[in-house]
Amino acid sequence: MAFPQNFLWGGATAANQYEGGYKEGGRGLSTQDVRTAGSRTKKRTVTYTDTAGNLKEATRFEPMGKGSKGIIADGFYYPSHTAVDFYHRYKEDIALFAEMGFRCFRMSISWTRLFPLGTEEMPNAEGIRFYTDVFNELKKYSIEPLVTLNHFDLPLYLANEKCGWTDRKTIDCFVRYCETCFERFKGLVKYWKTFNEINCMLDWNKLGIVSDDPQELYQALHHVFVASALAVKAGHRIDPENKIGMMIAYGAVYPLDCHPDNYLNYLHSLQNIQWYCDVQCRGYYPAYKLKEFERNHIQIVMEEDDEKILREGTVDFIGFSYYFSSVTKAGMEVKMTGDQSQDVPNPYLTKNDWGWQIDPVGLRSVLIELYGRYQKPLWIVENGFGGIDTPEKQITDGKETLAIHDPYRIDYLKKHIAEMKKAVEIDGVDLIGYTPWGCIDLISAGTGEMRKRYGFIYVDRDDEGNGTLNRYRKDSFYWYQNVIRTNGEEL
Ligand code: BG6
């Protein structure tokens, strides 16, 4: 058997795209709650007021300017508010995951459900109760939770009133929140990740930053690195059983051809992604990044202990998302932005409807690359096919239901798992788990749509928020169930 017996098969979600209940149970607002819906051609925006009180919209990388405050405005649709309602339907969903045979379930905790403003000393009891119930429900089916402590959502109060991660005090707020999770959910959760896709955080939604000045962006990110390392240390102290990982968006990258300049650019593109792993796995900023800071007159302000904290707070494993690969050529920078359409097409690959180049072999290359470089256990915490499903009405046992035939999704996953298998069996990679993204249909992070579906479970909900929210098993549900049952032997 290629995969170890205890291999963690499962699926992945995130609170801001899945949970909903945005005003229930004492939850506070997060930066994701002021993000509108978009589409492949229309970018999502944040609604905010400027210092003069004018209502404005900004796309992800447009700086909002000092004094701006994210707000919920009339006449806009905000998909995170209800999302697909895990908040009220977690028992039904977890039962479906158990039916598929999940051994693990990746979810995130909504920071503002525990600390509505982010600054409180004590957590919101209703929030603690909700997650305790969820973890107990998972336990009932022997499903291990994998918890992301921060998946792109920052308390809106911290963003609006404290400039988010630009303010070093946000570190204390985050660490208090993490310590609370480690203490209150001790014995229920063992696998954690600090920040989702840390290489995709350079915007207001994640950092609460209103400027695009690299000095300010990197300083805020430095605070995130320190907060992550402190959280790792706290997690180990509170329960030595805890395994705490980092998380990065990591697609395969190729040079356009063997022209030496293209190859050199490819190496630099890799560094552009890998430096995040270097900091979190090795415990220090790599020399090439420090040189870049120096060239660009960026000075990271560090407190006396920061270097020590980074060294002591290295992670136990690397979690990464893998969806596509990219091609780079001299003069071009490859950025993992999560919603990129690949600028240089790869003639050997096909694309999904959102322009993402499908590349299963690239996944094997990435596994070899990451394991070779860091020698830490790896976990593919996101992978999957975002596509449009066409449900068909059918009558089963006299009841009307929906059938969803999704051979394209099965094909994508089958080919990626086959490559994972080779990486384990032939290349000796220590791969501990696989949690494909959006195991149940949820809101797209990049576009805010519902129509970009990844799930094994179909959710009746459309891009405008209409639908019953009822759940239906897709063909891929039964296919994945068999993959797990045979521990990846039958694909
Ligand atoms: C990753 C994120 O970037 O990719 C998820 O961690 C996201 O939150 C996923 O949903 C897929 O991207 P999208 O834009 O198709 O939802």
Boltz pocket constraint, residues with backbone or C-beta under 6 A from the ligand:
constraints:
  - pocket:
      binder: B
      contacts: [[A, 14], [A, 17], [A, 196], [A, 197], [A, 249], [A, 321], [A, 337], [A, 338], [A, 339], [A, 382], [A, 386], [A, 437], [A, 443], [A, 444], [A, 445], [A, 446], [A, 447], [A, 452]]
      max_distance: 6.0
